[in-house]
Amino acid sequence: MPRFEPFAALRYPSSASLDEVLAPPYDVLSEADVDRLQQRANNITLVDVPRGGADRYQRAAQLLGQWIADGVLVRDETPTLTIYRMSFTDATGTARTIAGVLGGLAVVDYGSGGGVLPHERTTPKASTDRLDLTRATGCNLSPVWGLSLASGLTDELAAPAEVLGSVTVDGAVHSVERISDPDRIARIQAIIAADDILIADGHHRYGVAQTYRDEVRAATGRTDTAAESTLTFVNELRADQLSIEAIHRLYSAVDPAALEAQLARSFVFSPAPSPTPATLADMVTSGCLIYLRPNGTASWMTPRPGAFDGVRALDGAYLEHALAGLDHTVSYQHGLSEMLAEVAAGDYAAGVLIRPTSLDEIIRTAREGLLMPPKSTFFTPKLLTGWVIRPANDSVTL
């Protein structure tokens, strides 16, 4: 079962302006976002998204060390866990609060019985950047997001701990509290150890942690270093907390007529209005997808009877099955307005709006040891980077 550990965290002190120093995760930031954030003194992106030449990772490590020396970051005196709460209104207008905990999750090999499960296949992606940054800094900067299949974690986190700060980003209130009480830490550990952890977001980050762990093992001959765990946010997998949105599909490197003809073998096409947020809700109730063309027209895509017999009930799986054998390239985009703009720009043959994956399907897939297609889920809001930094190398000077 999953091992989840407290650690002596590096944090910005209470005197820091959290709006100035925290940031969204590196993998959702545009170049313009990074430009803006790095104008702020001591913003975490100066370390987490280093810029420049081949020495940028070493310079990031040097800056991190300077921040520690100057008191820009301070270390907890004892091993702690951190409650992280997010209160927000989702895309349907439903008010939600996610309550989870930041700590060190054991880095295990999938299928080894270590209690950590992936839920979707990852797309090919260069992991060198994150690995080089971890090697240089010896720290975990951005957390993996894990979902506990055990019950009771939400109740255990209900009582407040030591309040450290709160910020509001895009309408979502993010707040953290420090837990230093050993008894409460032990209760949280016991709950999390009772059942598997499903990786919701951060499959690549966890993969980097696996590689880094192996490198440290090879260099030290030890299996008890800080590299055996990685910074992870864990919350209970509960429908009333989680907001899951779709990641839509964009198709290129294919003739538009051939793409539509291939899909028409598995879907019935019928005229659809220009999609609005209400259309996304209609898709869920109707069981249909939406096909977008660069000329601005759209079509409903209704699965043909029997076309997907034996295929897992996921829109991403349906599309993979329908397009098998057709050469094409698929890209991914979250957000209706972003999709409409991308398709209208003319760089893609077409786009397809898909429906969010249900929690029941996520749980079933994990329990059966299967993997969903890439980019099957988009969990919101995104966890902020900078609340906690976890030393992942015993030689880090703090």
C-alpha positions, 0 to 999 in steps of 0.5 A: 500500500502507498507510503506517504511521509512528512518532511521538513519543507522549504517554504516562503515565510509568513512575511512573503507576499504570496501573490508575488511568489506563487505561480501556476504549474510550469506545464500550463504557463505560456511564454507571456505568463513566464515573462510576467511572473519573472518580473516579480521578486523571488517568484518561484518560476525563477527556479522552476522555469529557468531560462537561458543556455545550457547552464540554466539549471545550475543557475536555478540551483544557485538561486535556490541556494541563495534564497535559502541563505538569505531567508527568502525560503525557510525550512520547517523545524520538524517533518510536517504535512501540509493541508491544501484546500481549493474552493471554487465554482466549476464550469457547471456553476457548482461550488466545490471545495477540494481538501487534500494534503501535501507530503512525500509519496513513495516512488514505486514501479507501476505493477510492483504492488507499491500502491501507486497507479497511473490512469492514462497513457502518457504522450511522448514528451521530453522529460529532460527539462524536469529531470535536469532541474531535479538533478541540479536542485536536488528538490521537488518543486511542483507536486504530482496530484494523487487521488486516494481510493481510501475513505476517511481522508476528507474527514480527517482533514476537516479540522483546521491546522496552522494557517499559513496563507491564502491566495485567489487565482482565477476565482479559486481560493487556494489556502494551506495549513501546516500539520506538525502534530505527530499523532495527526500525521500518523492518522493521515498516513494510515488512511492513505496507506489503506488503499491505492493512490491513482495519479490524476495529474503529473504522470510525467513528473512521477516518471521523472521521479522514478528515473531520479530515484534510480540514478540516486540508487546507482550512485549511492547503493542505497534505497533509503534516501530522500529520492525514494519519495516525491512531492505529491498532493493527495485528496480523497477521490470523491465526486462532490470535490473533484471537477473533471473537464474534457481535453479536446482533440485537434487533428493535423497531417491528414486530408480533411475529407479523408478524416471526416470520411473515416470518422463517418464510418463510426459516427453519424454526422448531423448539422450542429450550431456553433458550440457554446458552453451549453452545448458541452452540457448537451453533449453529456446528456445526448452522448454525442461529440462535436466535429469542428471545421476550419470554415466555422461549421460544426456537426454532431457526431452520434456513435453508430449502433455497434460501432464501438462494441468491445471498446471502453466507453471513453470518447478518446478510446472511441476516436482512437478506434474510429481512426485506426489505420488512418495516418494523422497527428493528434494534438490536445486542447482544453477549453471551448474558446481555445478550441474554436480559435485553434480550428478557425486559425486553419492550422488543423484539418478539424477538431473534435469536442469530447465529453469529460470522463466520469469518476466511475470510469476512472475508478473502474479503469484503475481497479482493472489495471488498465490505462485510458488514452492520453489526455483523457482527464483535466482536473481543475483547478491546477495546483499552485507551485511554491507552497512547498518545496521538498528536498529530494537529495540528502546532500542538499545544503539547507 
